[in-house]
Amino acid sequence: MVSGTVENQGLFYDRFEHVVLLSAPLDVLLDRVARRTNNPYGGAQSHRDEIASYVDSVEPLLRSSATLILDGRRPVARLADEIETLLTRTP
C-alpha cells in the first residue's frame, strides 16, 4: 500500500490494482486541521486557503482516476475493512 499525492502520480497507476481516494467535505477537513495538536499545518488562514484550493483543483483529478472513493467521515474501522476487502479479494 502506498499513500500520498504527487504531481506525476498518474504515471504509476498502472502498477497498482487499486487507486483509492479517501475524501471528506471541505468543512470537515478544515475542522480537522484546526483541532489537531500534532501538526501546525492548517493553523494559519493561508494554510486553510491552500487546502480549499486543493479541494477545488486537485480532488476532481483524483476522483477521475480513483478505482474506489471512500468517505473519510466514516469510522476508521469500517474504512480499514473496505481496504482489507480490496486486498484480499480474489481477482
PDB file of N, CA, C and O in Angstrom:
ATOM      1  N   MET A   1       0.847  -1.169   0.000  1.00  0.00           N
ATOM      2  CA  MET A   1       0.000   0.000   0.000  1.00  0.00           C
ATOM      3  C   MET A   1       0.897   1.238   0.000  1.00  0.00           C
ATOM      4  O   MET A   1       1.906   1.290   0.703  1.00  0.00           O
ATOM      5  N   VAL A   2       0.516   2.217  -0.787  1.00  0.00           N
ATOM      6  CA  VAL A   2       1.239   3.470  -0.902  1.00  0.00           C
ATOM      7  C   VAL A   2       0.248   4.583  -0.617  1.00  0.00           C
ATOM      8  O   VAL A   2      -0.917   4.493  -1.006  1.00  0.00           O
ATOM      9  N   SER A   3       0.697   5.629   0.059  1.00  0.00           N
ATOM     10  CA  SER A   3      -0.184   6.740   0.380  1.00  0.00           C
ATOM     11  C   SER A   3       0.511   8.046   0.051  1.00  0.00           C
ATOM     12  O   SER A   3       1.716   8.188   0.260  1.00  0.00           O
ATOM     13  N   GLY A   4      -0.253   9.004  -0.467  1.00  0.00           N
ATOM     14  CA  GLY A   4       0.315  10.309  -0.741  1.00  0.00           C
ATOM     15  C   GLY A   4      -0.184  10.866  -2.054  1.00  0.00           C
ATOM     16  O   GLY A   4      -0.958  10.225  -2.765  1.00  0.00           O
ATOM     17  N   THR A   5       0.265  12.062  -2.367  1.00  0.00           N
ATOM     18  CA  THR A   5      -0.115  12.721  -3.600  1.00  0.00           C
ATOM     19  C   THR A   5       1.090  13.480  -4.139  1.00  0.00           C
ATOM     20  O   THR A   5       1.716  14.264  -3.426  1.00  0.00           O
ATOM     21  N   VAL A   6       1.404  13.235  -5.401  1.00  0.00           N
ATOM     22  CA  VAL A   6       2.456  13.971  -6.090  1.00  0.00           C
ATOM     23  C   VAL A   6       1.974  14.288  -7.498  1.00  0.00           C
ATOM     24  O   VAL A   6       1.069  13.633  -8.015  1.00  0.00           O
ATOM     25  N   GLU A   7       2.573  15.279  -8.104  1.00  0.00           N
ATOM     26  CA  GLU A   7       2.121  15.768  -9.400  1.00  0.00           C
ATOM     27  C   GLU A   7       2.109  14.696 -10.485  1.00  0.00           C
ATOM     28  O   GLU A   7       1.218  14.696 -11.335  1.00  0.00           O
ATOM     29  N   ASN A   8       3.071  13.790 -10.473  1.00  0.00           N
ATOM     30  CA  ASN A   8       3.190  12.794 -11.542  1.00  0.00           C
ATOM     31  C   ASN A   8       2.656  11.413 -11.155  1.00  0.00           C
ATOM     32  O   ASN A   8       3.015  10.419 -11.786  1.00  0.00           O
ATOM     33  N   GLN A   9       1.821  11.338 -10.146  1.00  0.00           N
ATOM     34  CA  GLN A   9       1.385  10.034  -9.642  1.00  0.00           C
ATOM     35  C   GLN A   9       0.643   9.205 -10.681  1.00  0.00           C
ATOM     36  O   GLN A   9       0.699   7.976 -10.639  1.00  0.00           O
ATOM     37  N   GLY A  10      -0.047   9.850 -11.607  1.00  0.00           N
ATOM     38  CA  GLY A  10      -0.780   9.125 -12.634  1.00  0.00           C
ATOM     39  C   GLY A  10       0.106   8.231 -13.489  1.00  0.00           C
ATOM     40  O   GLY A  10      -0.361   7.250 -14.066  1.00  0.00           O
ATOM     41  N   LEU A  11       1.376   8.574 -13.567  1.00  0.00           N
ATOM     42  CA  LEU A  11       2.317   7.764 -14.344  1.00  0.00           C
ATOM     43  C   LEU A  11       2.522   6.379 -13.752  1.00  0.00           C
ATOM     44  O   LEU A  11       2.994   5.473 -14.440  1.00  0.00           O
ATOM     45  N   PHE A  12       2.172   6.207 -12.481  1.00  0.00           N
ATOM     46  CA  PHE A  12       2.432   4.959 -11.777  1.00  0.00           C
ATOM     47  C   PHE A  12       1.179   4.129 -11.522  1.00  0.00           C
ATOM     48  O   PHE A  12       1.274   3.028 -10.979  1.00  0.00           O
ATOM     49  N   TYR A  13       0.015   4.630 -11.899  1.00  0.00           N
ATOM     50  CA  TYR A  13      -1.238   3.933 -11.607  1.00  0.00           C
ATOM     51  C   TYR A  13      -1.293   2.533 -12.206  1.00  0.00           C
ATOM     52  O   TYR A  13      -1.923   1.644 -11.633  1.00  0.00           O
ATOM     53  N   ASP A  14      -0.650   2.326 -13.337  1.00  0.00           N
ATOM     54  CA  ASP A  14      -0.703   1.009 -13.961  1.00  0.00           C
ATOM     55  C   ASP A  14       0.035  -0.055 -13.155  1.00  0.00           C
ATOM     56  O   ASP A  14      -0.060  -1.243 -13.464  1.00  0.00           O
ATOM     57  N   ARG A  15       0.758   0.356 -12.139  1.00  0.00           N
ATOM     58  CA  ARG A  15       1.479  -0.580 -11.281  1.00  0.00           C
ATOM     59  C   ARG A  15       0.641  -1.055 -10.101  1.00  0.00           C
ATOM     60  O   ARG A  15       1.064  -1.921  -9.335  1.00  0.00           O
ATOM     61  N   PHE A  16      -0.550  -0.483  -9.961  1.00  0.00           N
ATOM     62  CA  PHE A  16      -1.407  -0.794  -8.820  1.00  0.00           C
ATOM     63  C   PHE A  16      -2.730  -1.378  -9.282  1.00  0.00           C
ATOM     64  O   PHE A  16      -3.272  -0.990 -10.318  1.00  0.00           O
ATOM     65  N   GLU A  17      -3.233  -2.301  -8.509  1.00  0.00           N
ATOM     66  CA  GLU A  17      -4.534  -2.882  -8.801  1.00  0.00           C
ATOM     67  C   GLU A  17      -5.658  -1.922  -8.423  1.00  0.00           C
ATOM     68  O   GLU A  17      -6.699  -1.890  -9.080  1.00  0.00           O
ATOM     69  N   HIS A  18      -5.450  -1.146  -7.372  1.00  0.00           N
ATOM     70  CA  HIS A  18      -6.473  -0.217  -6.886  1.00  0.00           C
ATOM     71  C   HIS A  18      -5.858   1.156  -6.633  1.00  0.00           C
ATOM     72  O   HIS A  18      -4.716   1.270  -6.187  1.00  0.00           O
ATOM     73  N   VAL A  19      -6.630   2.182  -6.925  1.00  0.00           N
ATOM     74  CA  VAL A  19      -6.275   3.554  -6.574  1.00  0.00           C
ATOM     75  C   VAL A  19      -7.463   4.085  -5.773  1.00  0.00           C
ATOM     76  O   VAL A  19      -8.541   4.322  -6.318  1.00  0.00           O
ATOM     77  N   VAL A  20      -7.245   4.266  -4.479  1.00  0.00           N
ATOM     78  CA  VAL A  20      -8.326   4.624  -3.565  1.00  0.00           C
ATOM     79  C   VAL A  20      -8.170   6.076  -3.138  1.00  0.00           C
ATOM     80  O   VAL A  20      -7.086   6.512  -2.750  1.00  0.00           O
ATOM     81  N   LEU A  21      -9.270   6.816  -3.216  1.00  0.00           N
ATOM     82  CA  LEU A  21      -9.302   8.195  -2.738  1.00  0.00           C
ATOM     83  C   LEU A  21     -10.097   8.227  -1.441  1.00  0.00           C
ATOM     84  O   LEU A  21     -11.256   7.814  -1.406  1.00  0.00           O
ATOM     85  N   LEU A  22      -9.484   8.708  -0.396  1.00  0.00           N
ATOM     86  CA  LEU A  22     -10.161   8.939   0.871  1.00  0.00           C
ATOM     87  C   LEU A  22     -10.509  10.418   0.894  1.00  0.00           C
ATOM     88  O   LEU A  22      -9.620  11.268   0.930  1.00  0.00           O
ATOM     89  N   SER A  23     -11.787  10.724   0.875  1.00  0.00           N
ATOM     90  CA  SER A  23     -12.238  12.099   0.715  1.00  0.00           C
ATOM     91  C   SER A  23     -13.178  12.507   1.846  1.00  0.00           C
ATOM     92  O   SER A  23     -13.833  11.673   2.470  1.00  0.00           O
ATOM     93  N   ALA A  24     -13.223  13.799   2.086  1.00  0.00           N
ATOM     94  CA  ALA A  24     -14.163  14.371   3.052  1.00  0.00           C
ATOM     95  C   ALA A  24     -14.506  15.779   2.582  1.00  0.00           C
ATOM     96  O   ALA A  24     -13.707  16.412   1.893  1.00  0.00           O
ATOM     97  N   PRO A  25     -15.680  16.273   2.944  1.00  0.00           N
ATOM     98  CA  PRO A  25     -16.051  17.634   2.558  1.00  0.00           C
ATOM     99  C   PRO A  25     -15.074  18.664   3.136  1.00  0.00           C
ATOM    100  O   PRO A  25     -14.443  18.433   4.167  1.00  0.00           O
ATOM    101  N   LEU A  26     -14.968  19.788   2.456  1.00  0.00           N
ATOM    102  CA  LEU A  26     -14.022  20.825   2.871  1.00  0.00           C
ATOM    103  C   LEU A  26     -14.234  21.246   4.321  1.00  0.00           C
ATOM    104  O   LEU A  26     -13.258  21.404   5.054  1.00  0.00           O
ATOM    105  N   ASP A  27     -15.469  21.432   4.752  1.00  0.00           N
ATOM    106  CA  ASP A  27     -15.689  21.873   6.134  1.00  0.00           C
ATOM    107  C   ASP A  27     -15.166  20.858   7.141  1.00  0.00           C
ATOM    108  O   ASP A  27     -14.681  21.236   8.207  1.00  0.00           O
ATOM    109  N   VAL A  28     -15.260  19.586   6.814  1.00  0.00           N
ATOM    110  CA  VAL A  28     -14.724  18.543   7.697  1.00  0.00           C
ATOM    111  C   VAL A  28     -13.198  18.610   7.723  1.00  0.00           C
ATOM    112  O   VAL A  28     -12.590  18.532   8.790  1.00  0.00           O
ATOM    113  N   LEU A  29     -12.587  18.752   6.563  1.00  0.00           N
ATOM    114  CA  LEU A  29     -11.123  18.855   6.501  1.00  0.00           C
ATOM    115  C   LEU A  29     -10.612  20.044   7.306  1.00  0.00           C
ATOM    116  O   LEU A  29      -9.650  19.928   8.066  1.00  0.00           O
ATOM    117  N   LEU A  30     -11.269  21.188   7.130  1.00  0.00           N
ATOM    118  CA  LEU A  30     -10.825  22.392   7.833  1.00  0.00           C
ATOM    119  C   LEU A  30     -11.017  22.258   9.339  1.00  0.00           C
ATOM    120  O   LEU A  30     -10.183  22.722  10.116  1.00  0.00           O
ATOM    121  N   ASP A  31     -12.098  21.634   9.749  1.00  0.00           N
ATOM    122  CA  ASP A  31     -12.319  21.403  11.180  1.00  0.00           C
ATOM    123  C   ASP A  31     -11.241  20.488  11.750  1.00  0.00           C
ATOM    124  O   ASP A  31     -10.735  20.724  12.847  1.00  0.00           O
ATOM    125  N   ARG A  32     -10.899  19.464  11.014  1.00  0.00           N
ATOM    126  CA  ARG A  32      -9.888  18.520  11.496  1.00  0.00           C
ATOM    127  C   ARG A  32      -8.520  19.171  11.643  1.00  0.00           C
ATOM    128  O   ARG A  32      -7.842  18.960  12.649  1.00  0.00           O
ATOM    129  N   VAL A  33      -8.105  19.958  10.658  1.00  0.00           N
ATOM    130  CA  VAL A  33      -6.781  20.583  10.777  1.00  0.00           C
ATOM    131  C   VAL A  33      -6.777  21.658  11.855  1.00  0.00           C
ATOM    132  O   VAL A  33      -5.741  21.910  12.471  1.00  0.00           O
ATOM    133  N   ALA A  34      -7.909  22.288  12.090  1.00  0.00           N
ATOM    134  CA  ALA A  34      -7.979  23.320  13.133  1.00  0.00           C
ATOM    135  C   ALA A  34      -7.865  22.714  14.532  1.00  0.00           C
ATOM    136  O   ALA A  34      -7.347  23.356  15.445  1.00  0.00           O
ATOM    137  N   ARG A  35      -8.345  21.486  14.700  1.00  0.00           N
ATOM    138  CA  ARG A  35      -8.380  20.862  16.025  1.00  0.00           C
ATOM    139  C   ARG A  35      -7.149  20.026  16.360  1.00  0.00           C
ATOM    140  O   ARG A  35      -6.921  19.714  17.529  1.00  0.00           O
ATOM    141  N   ARG A  36      -6.364  19.663  15.372  1.00  0.00           N
ATOM    142  CA  ARG A  36      -5.250  18.777  15.686  1.00  0.00           C
ATOM    143  C   ARG A  36      -4.148  19.518  16.432  1.00  0.00           C
ATOM    144  O   ARG A  36      -3.994  20.734  16.314  1.00  0.00           O
ATOM    145  N   THR A  37      -3.396  18.754  17.195  1.00  0.00           N
ATOM    146  CA  THR A  37      -2.346  19.351  18.028  1.00  0.00           C
ATOM    147  C   THR A  37      -0.954  18.832  17.672  1.00  0.00           C
ATOM    148  O   THR A  37       0.044  19.316  18.206  1.00  0.00           O
ATOM    149  N   ASN A  38      -0.887  17.859  16.780  1.00  0.00           N
ATOM    150  CA  ASN A  38       0.405  17.234  16.473  1.00  0.00           C
ATOM    151  C   ASN A  38       1.044  17.758  15.195  1.00  0.00           C
ATOM    152  O   ASN A  38       2.093  17.260  14.784  1.00  0.00           O
ATOM    153  N   ASN A  39       0.418  18.775  14.545  1.00  0.00           N
ATOM    154  CA  ASN A  39       0.940  19.283  13.288  1.00  0.00           C
ATOM    155  C   ASN A  39       0.431  20.720  13.123  1.00  0.00           C
ATOM    156  O   ASN A  39      -0.779  20.946  13.166  1.00  0.00           O
ATOM    157  N   PRO A  40       1.312  21.674  12.938  1.00  0.00           N
ATOM    158  CA  PRO A  40       0.869  23.072  12.851  1.00  0.00           C
ATOM    159  C   PRO A  40       0.195  23.432  11.525  1.00  0.00           C
ATOM    160  O   PRO A  40      -0.464  24.468  11.433  1.00  0.00           O
ATOM    161  N   TYR A  41       0.354  22.583  10.486  1.00  0.00           N
ATOM    162  CA  TYR A  41      -0.252  22.914   9.197  1.00  0.00           C
ATOM    163  C   TYR A  41      -1.774  22.931   9.330  1.00  0.00           C
ATOM    164  O   TYR A  41      -2.384  21.980   9.818  1.00  0.00           O
ATOM    165  N   GLY A  42      -2.357  24.019   8.889  1.00  0.00           N
ATOM    166  CA  GLY A  42      -3.800  24.202   8.994  1.00  0.00           C
ATOM    167  C   GLY A  42      -4.170  25.269  10.003  1.00  0.00           C
ATOM    168  O   GLY A  42      -5.311  25.728  10.052  1.00  0.00           O
ATOM    169  N   GLY A  43      -3.198  25.659  10.806  1.00  0.00           N
ATOM    170  CA  GLY A  43      -3.470  26.667  11.834  1.00  0.00           C
ATOM    171  C   GLY A  43      -3.595  28.078  11.283  1.00  0.00           C
ATOM    172  O   GLY A  43      -4.300  28.911  11.853  1.00  0.00           O
ATOM    173  N   ALA A  44      -2.919  28.344  10.190  1.00  0.00           N
ATOM    174  CA  ALA A  44      -2.946  29.682   9.587  1.00  0.00           C
ATOM    175  C   ALA A  44      -4.012  29.750   8.490  1.00  0.00           C
ATOM    176  O   ALA A  44      -4.310  28.751   7.836  1.00  0.00           O
ATOM    177  N   GLN A  45      -4.571  30.927   8.304  1.00  0.00           N
ATOM    178  CA  GLN A  45      -5.578  31.103   7.255  1.00  0.00           C
ATOM    179  C   GLN A  45      -5.010  30.769   5.883  1.00  0.00           C
ATOM    180  O   GLN A  45      -5.714  30.225   5.032  1.00  0.00           O
ATOM    181  N   SER A  46      -3.748  31.092   5.668  1.00  0.00           N
ATOM    182  CA  SER A  46      -3.136  30.772   4.371  1.00  0.00           C
ATOM    183  C   SER A  46      -3.130  29.262   4.121  1.00  0.00           C
ATOM    184  O   SER A  46      -3.290  28.816   2.985  1.00  0.00           O
ATOM    185  N   HIS A  47      -2.944  28.479   5.187  1.00  0.00           N
ATOM    186  CA  HIS A  47      -2.996  27.021   5.059  1.00  0.00           C
ATOM    187  C   HIS A  47      -4.400  26.574   4.679  1.00  0.00           C
ATOM    188  O   HIS A  47      -4.575  25.744   3.787  1.00  0.00           O
ATOM    189  N   ARG A  48      -5.389  27.121   5.351  1.00  0.00           N
ATOM    190  CA  ARG A  48      -6.781  26.745   5.084  1.00  0.00           C
ATOM    191  C   ARG A  48      -7.189  27.145   3.664  1.00  0.00           C
ATOM    192  O   ARG A  48      -7.925  26.419   2.996  1.00  0.00           O
ATOM    193  N   ASP A  49      -6.708  28.298   3.213  1.00  0.00           N
ATOM    194  CA  ASP A  49      -6.971  28.715   1.831  1.00  0.00           C
ATOM    195  C   ASP A  49      -6.330  27.750   0.841  1.00  0.00           C
ATOM    196  O   ASP A  49      -6.914  27.428  -0.193  1.00  0.00           O
ATOM    197  N   GLU A  50      -5.133  27.295   1.164  1.00  0.00           N
ATOM    198  CA  GLU A  50      -4.430  26.336   0.308  1.00  0.00           C
ATOM    199  C   GLU A  50      -5.196  25.008   0.245  1.00  0.00           C
ATOM    200  O   GLU A  50      -5.336  24.421  -0.827  1.00  0.00           O
ATOM    201  N   ILE A  51      -5.681  24.547   1.378  1.00  0.00           N
ATOM    202  CA  ILE A  51      -6.464  23.311   1.424  1.00  0.00           C
ATOM    203  C   ILE A  51      -7.710  23.453   0.555  1.00  0.00           C
ATOM    204  O   ILE A  51      -8.032  22.552  -0.218  1.00  0.00           O
ATOM    205  N   ALA A  52      -8.404  24.567   0.677  1.00  0.00           N
ATOM    206  CA  ALA A  52      -9.607  24.811  -0.128  1.00  0.00           C
ATOM    207  C   ALA A  52      -9.262  24.816  -1.618  1.00  0.00           C
ATOM    208  O   ALA A  52     -10.012  24.282  -2.435  1.00  0.00           O
ATOM    209  N   SER A  53      -8.148  25.411  -1.958  1.00  0.00           N
ATOM    210  CA  SER A  53      -7.710  25.456  -3.347  1.00  0.00           C
ATOM    211  C   SER A  53      -7.435  24.052  -3.878  1.00  0.00           C
ATOM    212  O   SER A  53      -7.794  23.734  -5.012  1.00  0.00           O
ATOM    213  N   TYR A  54      -6.798  23.211  -3.061  1.00  0.00           N
ATOM    214  CA  TYR A  54      -6.508  21.841  -3.467  1.00  0.00           C
ATOM    215  C   TYR A  54      -7.788  21.023  -3.642  1.00  0.00           C
ATOM    216  O   TYR A  54      -7.899  20.222  -4.570  1.00  0.00           O
ATOM    217  N   VAL A  55      -8.738  21.230  -2.757  1.00  0.00           N
ATOM    218  CA  VAL A  55     -10.009  20.510  -2.886  1.00  0.00           C
ATOM    219  C   VAL A  55     -10.680  20.889  -4.206  1.00  0.00           C
ATOM    220  O   VAL A  55     -11.253  20.035  -4.883  1.00  0.00           O
ATOM    221  N   ASP A  56     -10.610  22.164  -4.568  1.00  0.00           N
ATOM    222  CA  ASP A  56     -11.224  22.623  -5.822  1.00  0.00           C
ATOM    223  C   ASP A  56     -10.463  22.167  -7.067  1.00  0.00           C
ATOM    224  O   ASP A  56     -11.073  21.801  -8.072  1.00  0.00           O
ATOM    225  N   SER A  57      -9.149  22.190  -7.000  1.00  0.00           N
ATOM    226  CA  SER A  57      -8.365  21.949  -8.218  1.00  0.00           C
ATOM    227  C   SER A  57      -7.819  20.533  -8.354  1.00  0.00           C
ATOM    228  O   SER A  57      -7.732  20.012  -9.466  1.00  0.00           O
ATOM    229  N   VAL A  58      -7.453  19.906  -7.250  1.00  0.00           N
ATOM    230  CA  VAL A  58      -6.798  18.599  -7.314  1.00  0.00           C
ATOM    231  C   VAL A  58      -7.775  17.448  -7.079  1.00  0.00           C
ATOM    232  O   VAL A  58      -7.684  16.417  -7.745  1.00  0.00           O
ATOM    233  N   GLU A  59      -8.696  17.612  -6.149  1.00  0.00           N
ATOM    234  CA  GLU A  59      -9.586  16.487  -5.845  1.00  0.00           C
ATOM    235  C   GLU A  59     -10.363  15.996  -7.064  1.00  0.00           C
ATOM    236  O   GLU A  59     -10.505  14.783  -7.218  1.00  0.00           O
ATOM    237  N   PRO A  60     -10.874  16.861  -7.936  1.00  0.00           N
ATOM    238  CA  PRO A  60     -11.559  16.327  -9.125  1.00  0.00           C
ATOM    239  C   PRO A  60     -10.662  15.433  -9.985  1.00  0.00           C
ATOM    240  O   PRO A  60     -11.133  14.449 -10.555  1.00  0.00           O
ATOM    241  N   LEU A  61      -9.399  15.765 -10.078  1.00  0.00           N
ATOM    242  CA  LEU A  61      -8.460  14.930 -10.830  1.00  0.00           C
ATOM    243  C   LEU A  61      -8.268  13.575 -10.154  1.00  0.00           C
ATOM    244  O   LEU A  61      -8.214  12.539 -10.816  1.00  0.00           O
ATOM    245  N   LEU A  62      -8.167  13.600  -8.839  1.00  0.00           N
ATOM    246  CA  LEU A  62      -8.005  12.358  -8.089  1.00  0.00           C
ATOM    247  C   LEU A  62      -9.258  11.496  -8.211  1.00  0.00           C
ATOM    248  O   LEU A  62      -9.166  10.278  -8.364  1.00  0.00           O
ATOM    249  N   ARG A  63     -10.416  12.122  -8.144  1.00  0.00           N
ATOM    250  CA  ARG A  63     -11.682  11.386  -8.270  1.00  0.00           C
ATOM    251  C   ARG A  63     -11.783  10.697  -9.627  1.00  0.00           C
ATOM    252  O   ARG A  63     -12.254   9.564  -9.726  1.00  0.00           O
ATOM    253  N   SER A  64     -11.342  11.387 -10.657  1.00  0.00           N
ATOM    254  CA  SER A  64     -11.497  10.848 -12.013  1.00  0.00           C
ATOM    255  C   SER A  64     -10.631   9.620 -12.265  1.00  0.00           C
ATOM    256  O   SER A  64     -10.927   8.835 -13.166  1.00  0.00           O
ATOM    257  N   SER A  65      -9.582   9.444 -11.495  1.00  0.00           N
ATOM    258  CA  SER A  65      -8.695   8.301 -11.720  1.00  0.00           C
ATOM    259  C   SER A  65      -8.751   7.260 -10.599  1.00  0.00           C
ATOM    260  O   SER A  65      -8.061   6.243 -10.670  1.00  0.00           O
ATOM    261  N   ALA A  66      -9.558   7.502  -9.575  1.00  0.00           N
ATOM    262  CA  ALA A  66      -9.673   6.535  -8.479  1.00  0.00           C
ATOM    263  C   ALA A  66     -10.518   5.341  -8.905  1.00  0.00           C
ATOM    264  O   ALA A  66     -11.481   5.482  -9.658  1.00  0.00           O
ATOM    265  N   THR A  67     -10.146   4.174  -8.416  1.00  0.00           N
ATOM    266  CA  THR A  67     -10.973   2.990  -8.645  1.00  0.00           C
ATOM    267  C   THR A  67     -11.995   2.820  -7.530  1.00  0.00           C
ATOM    268  O   THR A  67     -12.963   2.074  -7.681  1.00  0.00           O
ATOM    269  N   LEU A  68     -11.782   3.510  -6.410  1.00  0.00           N
ATOM    270  CA  LEU A  68     -12.713   3.485  -5.289  1.00  0.00           C
ATOM    271  C   LEU A  68     -12.585   4.797  -4.532  1.00  0.00           C
ATOM    272  O   LEU A  68     -11.475   5.261  -4.271  1.00  0.00           O
ATOM    273  N   ILE A  69     -13.706   5.392  -4.180  1.00  0.00           N
ATOM    274  CA  ILE A  69     -13.721   6.617  -3.380  1.00  0.00           C
ATOM    275  C   ILE A  69     -14.404   6.297  -2.062  1.00  0.00           C
ATOM    276  O   ILE A  69     -15.544   5.833  -2.033  1.00  0.00           O
ATOM    277  N   LEU A  70     -13.691   6.552  -0.970  1.00  0.00           N
ATOM    278  CA  LEU A  70     -14.221   6.286   0.359  1.00  0.00           C
ATOM    279  C   LEU A  70     -14.504   7.596   1.082  1.00  0.00           C
ATOM    280  O   LEU A  70     -13.754   8.564   0.958  1.00  0.00           O
ATOM    281  N   ASP A  71     -15.578   7.610   1.824  1.00  0.00           N
ATOM    282  CA  ASP A  71     -15.992   8.785   2.588  1.00  0.00           C
ATOM    283  C   ASP A  71     -15.216   8.826   3.900  1.00  0.00           C
ATOM    284  O   ASP A  71     -15.436   7.994   4.781  1.00  0.00           O
ATOM    285  N   GLY A  72     -14.317   9.786   4.027  1.00  0.00           N
ATOM    286  CA  GLY A  72     -13.456   9.911   5.198  1.00  0.00           C
ATOM    287  C   GLY A  72     -14.169  10.276   6.481  1.00  0.00           C
ATOM    288  O   GLY A  72     -13.536  10.354   7.534  1.00  0.00           O
ATOM    289  N   ARG A  73     -15.467  10.502   6.422  1.00  0.00           N
ATOM    290  CA  ARG A  73     -16.238  10.763   7.649  1.00  0.00           C
ATOM    291  C   ARG A  73     -16.651   9.463   8.328  1.00  0.00           C
ATOM    292  O   ARG A  73     -17.108   9.475   9.471  1.00  0.00           O
ATOM    293  N   ARG A  74     -16.495   8.359   7.638  1.00  0.00           N
ATOM    294  CA  ARG A  74     -16.895   7.067   8.194  1.00  0.00           C
ATOM    295  C   ARG A  74     -15.893   6.610   9.257  1.00  0.00           C
ATOM    296  O   ARG A  74     -14.746   7.057   9.259  1.00  0.00           O
ATOM    297  N   PRO A  75     -16.312   5.735  10.145  1.00  0.00           N
ATOM    298  CA  PRO A  75     -15.390   5.233  11.179  1.00  0.00           C
ATOM    299  C   PRO A  75     -14.168   4.566  10.557  1.00  0.00           C
ATOM    300  O   PRO A  75     -14.265   3.876   9.542  1.00  0.00           O
ATOM    301  N   VAL A  76     -13.036   4.784  11.180  1.00  0.00           N
ATOM    302  CA  VAL A  76     -11.761   4.258  10.683  1.00  0.00           C
ATOM    303  C   VAL A  76     -11.830   2.741  10.505  1.00  0.00           C
ATOM    304  O   VAL A  76     -11.326   2.217   9.512  1.00  0.00           O
ATOM    305  N   ALA A  77     -12.439   2.036  11.440  1.00  0.00           N
ATOM    306  CA  ALA A  77     -12.510   0.576  11.346  1.00  0.00           C
ATOM    307  C   ALA A  77     -13.269   0.137  10.095  1.00  0.00           C
ATOM    308  O   ALA A  77     -12.887  -0.846   9.460  1.00  0.00           O
ATOM    309  N   ARG A  78     -14.322   0.840   9.735  1.00  0.00           N
ATOM    310  CA  ARG A  78     -15.087   0.477   8.531  1.00  0.00           C
ATOM    311  C   ARG A  78     -14.300   0.780   7.263  1.00  0.00           C
ATOM    312  O   ARG A  78     -14.361   0.023   6.294  1.00  0.00           O
ATOM    313  N   LEU A  79     -13.562   1.884   7.269  1.00  0.00           N
ATOM    314  CA  LEU A  79     -12.712   2.202   6.125  1.00  0.00           C
ATOM    315  C   LEU A  79     -11.630   1.131   5.963  1.00  0.00           C
ATOM    316  O   LEU A  79     -11.357   0.674   4.853  1.00  0.00           O
ATOM    317  N   ALA A  80     -11.028   0.744   7.071  1.00  0.00           N
ATOM    318  CA  ALA A  80      -9.987  -0.290   7.034  1.00  0.00           C
ATOM    319  C   ALA A  80     -10.557  -1.610   6.532  1.00  0.00           C
ATOM    320  O   ALA A  80      -9.890  -2.331   5.789  1.00  0.00           O
ATOM    321  N   ASP A  81     -11.778  -1.930   6.929  1.00  0.00           N
ATOM    322  CA  ASP A  81     -12.421  -3.161   6.447  1.00  0.00           C
ATOM    323  C   ASP A  81     -12.589  -3.129   4.934  1.00  0.00           C
ATOM    324  O   ASP A  81     -12.373  -4.141   4.267  1.00  0.00           O
ATOM    325  N   GLU A  82     -12.972  -1.982   4.387  1.00  0.00           N
ATOM    326  CA  GLU A  82     -13.145  -1.884   2.939  1.00  0.00           C
ATOM    327  C   GLU A  82     -11.810  -2.056   2.210  1.00  0.00           C
ATOM    328  O   GLU A  82     -11.746  -2.710   1.169  1.00  0.00           O
ATOM    329  N   ILE A  83     -10.767  -1.476   2.751  1.00  0.00           N
ATOM    330  CA  ILE A  83      -9.435  -1.627   2.149  1.00  0.00           C
ATOM    331  C   ILE A  83      -8.987  -3.083   2.239  1.00  0.00           C
ATOM    332  O   ILE A  83      -8.461  -3.638   1.274  1.00  0.00           O
ATOM    333  N   GLU A  84      -9.194  -3.684   3.379  1.00  0.00           N
ATOM    334  CA  GLU A  84      -8.823  -5.096   3.551  1.00  0.00           C
ATOM    335  C   GLU A  84      -9.574  -5.969   2.540  1.00  0.00           C
ATOM    336  O   GLU A  84      -8.994  -6.896   1.974  1.00  0.00           O
ATOM    337  N   THR A  85     -10.833  -5.685   2.314  1.00  0.00           N
ATOM    338  CA  THR A  85     -11.606  -6.441   1.333  1.00  0.00           C
ATOM    339  C   THR A  85     -10.989  -6.320  -0.059  1.00  0.00           C
ATOM    340  O   THR A  85     -10.914  -7.301  -0.800  1.00  0.00           O
ATOM    341  N   LEU A  86     -10.549  -5.116  -0.408  1.00  0.00           N
ATOM    342  CA  LEU A  86      -9.883  -4.935  -1.704  1.00  0.00           C
ATOM    343  C   LEU A  86      -8.627  -5.781  -1.802  1.00  0.00           C
ATOM    344  O   LEU A  86      -8.355  -6.389  -2.837  1.00  0.00           O
ATOM    345  N   LEU A  87      -7.870  -5.816  -0.726  1.00  0.00           N
ATOM    346  CA  LEU A  87      -6.578  -6.504  -0.735  1.00  0.00           C
ATOM    347  C   LEU A  87      -6.709  -8.024  -0.700  1.00  0.00           C
ATOM    348  O   LEU A  87      -5.813  -8.739  -1.150  1.00  0.00           O
ATOM    349  N   THR A  88      -7.812  -8.510  -0.173  1.00  0.00           N
ATOM    350  CA  THR A  88      -7.961  -9.959  -0.020  1.00  0.00           C
ATOM    351  C   THR A  88      -8.897 -10.561  -1.058  1.00  0.00           C
ATOM    352  O   THR A  88      -9.023 -11.784  -1.133  1.00  0.00           O
ATOM    353  N   ARG A  89      -9.554  -9.733  -1.856  1.00  0.00           N
ATOM    354  CA  ARG A  89     -10.469 -10.226  -2.880  1.00  0.00           C
ATOM    355  C   ARG A  89      -9.676 -10.942  -3.968  1.00  0.00           C
ATOM    356  O   ARG A  89      -8.642 -10.455  -4.427  1.00  0.00           O
ATOM    357  N   THR A  90     -10.173 -12.092  -4.365  1.00  0.00           N
ATOM    358  CA  THR A  90      -9.533 -12.857  -5.438  1.00  0.00           C
ATOM    359  C   THR A  90      -9.943 -12.258  -6.774  1.00  0.00           C
ATOM    360  O   THR A  90     -11.135 -12.091  -7.033  1.00  0.00           O
ATOM    361  N   PRO A  91      -8.967 -11.929  -7.634  1.00  0.00           N
ATOM    362  CA  PRO A  91      -9.300 -11.320  -8.935  1.00  0.00           C
ATOM    363  C   PRO A  91     -10.044 -12.273  -9.848  1.00  0.00           C
ATOM    364  O   PRO A  91     -10.391 -11.907 -10.971  1.00  0.00           O
TER     365      PRO A  91
END
